[in-house]
Amino acid sequence: MASIDLDKVLDSAWADKDLTEILAAPVAALKGVSDRDGEILEEAFGVKTVADLADLKYVRWAQALAALNAAK
């Protein structure tokens, strides 16, 4: 089972929310992602939420490439 320390990856305002709320949150809920970053992601890729970012094909492709490299 996967786990993650939410305090390390989420802005403090989102760390106590449930997973459904976090996935529906704007990408700025992620620690280090600004509101402007979120606007740029929406303009460039149509990403509005954390779930949209997770489902972005370019993110999935990059993760797959990194996993292949790690498996070498």
C-alpha positions as CSV (number, residue, x, y, z in Angstrom):
1,M,0.0,0.0,0.0
2,A,1.3,3.4,-0.9
3,S,1.7,6.2,1.6
4,I,2.8,9.8,1.6
5,D,3.5,12.5,4.2
6,L,0.8,15.0,3.3
7,D,2.6,17.8,5.3
8,K,5.6,17.4,2.9
9,V,3.6,17.7,-0.4
10,L,0.6,19.9,0.4
11,D,0.2,23.5,1.3
12,S,-0.7,23.7,5.1
13,A,-4.3,24.7,4.3
14,W,-4.8,21.4,2.6
15,A,-2.9,18.9,4.8
16,D,-5.9,18.1,6.9
17,K,-8.4,17.5,4.0
18,D,-9.5,14.2,2.8
19,L,-8.2,12.7,-0.4
20,T,-11.3,13.5,-2.4
21,E,-11.0,17.2,-1.5
22,I,-7.2,17.2,-2.3
23,L,-7.7,15.7,-5.7
24,A,-10.4,18.3,-6.5
25,A,-8.2,21.1,-5.2
26,P,-6.4,23.5,-7.5
27,V,-2.8,22.5,-8.2
28,A,-1.6,25.4,-6.0
29,A,-2.6,23.1,-3.1
30,L,0.6,21.3,-3.8
31,K,3.6,22.7,-1.8
32,G,5.8,24.8,-4.0
33,V,3.1,25.4,-6.7
34,S,2.0,29.0,-6.8
35,D,-1.4,30.3,-8.0
36,R,0.5,31.7,-11.1
37,D,2.0,28.2,-11.7
38,G,-1.6,26.9,-11.6
39,E,-2.7,29.5,-14.1
40,I,0.1,28.6,-16.5
41,L,-0.7,24.9,-16.2
42,E,-4.3,25.6,-17.0
43,E,-3.4,27.8,-20.0
44,A,-0.9,25.3,-21.4
45,F,-2.5,21.9,-20.6
46,G,-6.1,22.6,-19.3
47,V,-5.0,21.4,-15.8
48,K,-7.2,22.8,-13.1
49,T,-7.0,20.3,-10.2
50,V,-4.5,18.0,-8.6
51,A,-6.3,15.1,-10.2
52,D,-6.0,16.7,-13.6
53,L,-2.2,17.1,-13.1
54,A,-1.9,13.4,-12.0
55,D,-3.8,12.4,-15.1
56,L,-1.8,14.6,-17.5
57,K,-0.4,12.3,-20.2
58,Y,3.0,14.1,-20.2
59,V,3.4,13.5,-16.4
60,R,2.5,9.9,-16.9
61,W,5.0,9.5,-19.8
62,A,7.7,11.2,-17.7
63,Q,7.0,8.9,-14.8
64,A,7.1,5.8,-17.0
65,L,10.5,6.9,-18.5
66,A,11.9,7.5,-15.0
67,A,10.7,4.1,-13.9
68,L,12.3,2.4,-16.9
69,N,15.5,4.1,-16.1
70,A,15.4,3.1,-12.5
71,A,14.8,-0.5,-13.4
72,K,18.0,-0.7,-15.5
